[in-house]
Amino acid sequence: MLGPHWHRALRIVLVTGLMLCLAFAGIAHRYVNSGVELSILVAIGLAELVCVPLVNTASFAFQARERLGWSGAVVTLLSGLRLVSVLGLGATVGTATLSTYAGFHLAASILSALFALYSVRHVLRPTGHGLKISHRDFRTGAAYATAWSAGTATSELDKTLSLQLAGAEANGIYSVAYRFASVLTLPVASLVLAAQPRLFRLGATTGGSGSSPLPAIVGTCILLGSIASVFLLAFSYAIPAIFGAQFEASAHIARTLSLLPPLYALRLIGSTVLMTSGRQIARILVDASGALLMSVLALRLLPEHGISVMAWIMTGVEAWLALWAWILVWRMPRRHTRPPLGEDFNHQISDPP
């Protein structure tokens, strides 16, 4: 029964994506005084609000069937083609403009989306037509979408605050260090994404049965996070030698962020357990509290102590999020609710093709 859900998801993604694209381009062109052409804004909107969701939807479809290689491949291709689009600017030396790059960026995104859709069609072979969207479907989908958006907003807010409060140069120094840390957390994120179908199926909680994969997932995530932490700390001392002395400030921030990966691992798996056990509202509240705490601390400390304090703020917020996510996992009753792909989700992932 993957087919009806797949076709329904495609329609929803296309309709909402195009609506958001038009809204983004119109609002940005009308109210943001940046001098960017409307065609560039439309290209950015189509790439990020239509093509990327299509790729993610295809990736989730492969996850539901436990085809994790394909799930990762369609997302990796998107990043790879976008990198090629950046390299393609080398062929337009002297004539490259923002409009040129936007065109390359959109073309790479469209090719990735087409490949993702083609892969689902020929590997999973979904059949049937989309089901009618009920009120319950809308309510359930809105809860998952809000939870996803809240988590994403929390992880990106630090860069926005550092840009506004410390300036572009300081934000660049911090962003370089943060990217080193975020790359090292990719194994944790990949593991949690791969485990989501079984967590949905088993309704895994800390009080679950012995067949629950949660203890093994938590232990592995902590191990991977700890390894990433040690590696980041060691690598931070080599950053100036590899990239130049101008990266010394980023190296110092990276050493502070070396505490981040294990905390991120605990927060991510805790938030995922809340979501897969029907406690989306709890996850939203946890993420919202983290965003509020980060904003208050940044407004209070960043102008006075400089960009280096942002690393401590981010680390502290991750610890806060991990703590409250797991408190709610343990203390808040689990709700019995169906997963986002529908009531036949258990059958779908228990019998992959």
Secondary structure, 3 states (H helix, E strand, C coil): CHHHHHHHHHHHHHHHHHHHHHHHHHHHHHHCCCCCCHHHHHHHHHHHHHHHHHHHHHHHHHHHCCCHHHHHHHHHHHHHHHHHHHHHHHHHCCCCCHHHHHHHHHHHHHHHHHHHHHHHHHHHCCCCCCCCCCHHHHHHHHHHHHHHHHHHHHHHHHHHHHHHHHCHHHHHHHHHHHHHHHHHCHHHHHHHHHHHHHHHHHCCCCCCCCCCCHHHHHHHHHHHHHHHHHHHHHHHCCHHHHHCHHHHHHHHHHHHHHHHHHHHHHHHHHHHHHHHCCCHHHHHHHHHHHHHHHHHHHHHHHHHHCCHHHHHHHHHHHHHHHHHHHHHHHHCCCCCCCCCCCCCHHHHHHCCC
